[in-house]
Amino acid sequence: MAFSGKWETESQQGYEEFCKLIGIPDDVITKGHDFKLVTEVTQNGDDFTWIQYYPNNHTVTNKFIVGKESDMETTGGKKFKGIVKMEGGKLSIDFPKYNHTSEISGGKLVETSTVTSAKGPVVYVRTSKKI
């Protein structure tokens, strides 16, 4: 179960522009800029529990089964229904405003979120190490 474990942010690229485009308030963006987000993943086959621990004790928990519609929540707290797909070892889901993929690469959790703006796609990449 490649995704299982606790992961801590090691680096991120495109954070501020991405967050602004999806409507995260400036004060929250500032608090999260240097925050070492912890992601805890439990994987049992295609069954996942994905917990992210944000500043100010904010936690987002998404439970899903690959290929089945699940109740999900965005970082901003918006609830939606989505289907997580697994292709070539990568998890992917369409959130309401962006597409998100997660994969294990070089022993690290690499999460890539892409939102489309008037100027074209804006990509946010967060790389986390296992702790």
C-alpha positions, -999 to +999 in steps of 0.1 A: +000+000+000+023+027-014+004+057-001+000+046+035+018+066+062+023+101+075+038+127+051+051+162+058+054+190+033+090+193+021+085+218-008+058+235-028+057+254-060+029+277-073+012+278-039+001+315-038-012+319-073-031+286-071-047+295-038-058+329-050-074+314-081-094+289-061-106+316-036-086+310-005-085+343+016-051+361+017-047+357+055-051+319+051-026+319+022-001+338+044-005+314+073-001+283+051+028+296+030+055+281+053+033+256+072+045+220+071+012+204+062+009+168+075-010+143+054-020+109+069-030+082+045-045+048+053-048+026+023-064-009+023-065-019-014-088+006-031-102+019+002-085+051+014-087+075+044-069+107+036-065+132+064-048+166+061-038+187+091-038+225+085-029+255+106-052+265+135-062+228+141-082+227+108-084+191+096-099+177+064-107+140+062-118+123+030-127+087+028-131+071-006-130+039-026-112+042-059-138+042-088-168+049-066-186+081-060-177+095-025-186+125-003-156+147-004-145+181+011-122+208-002-095+226+018-119+255+020-147+233+035-169+229+004-186+195+003-190+177-030-194+143-046-165+130-066-149+098-080-112+092-074-096+073-102-063+053-102-043+052-134-007+041-135-002+043-098-016+079-097-048+089-079-068+117-096-100+136-088-118+166-102-125+190-074-151+217-081-124+243-093-094+222-101-079+187-109-058+170-083-034+141-087-013+122-061+015+098-067+045+082-049+077+092-068+112+086-055+097+076-021+079+110-017+042+119-020+038+143-049+005+161-052-002+182-082-032+205-085-041+223-117-066+251-121-074+269-154-072+307-154-078+333-181-040+331-187-039+293-190-033+265-165-018+273-130-001+243-114+006+238-077+030+210-067+034+199-031+061+173-023+060+156+010+085+133+028+075+103+049+078+109+087 
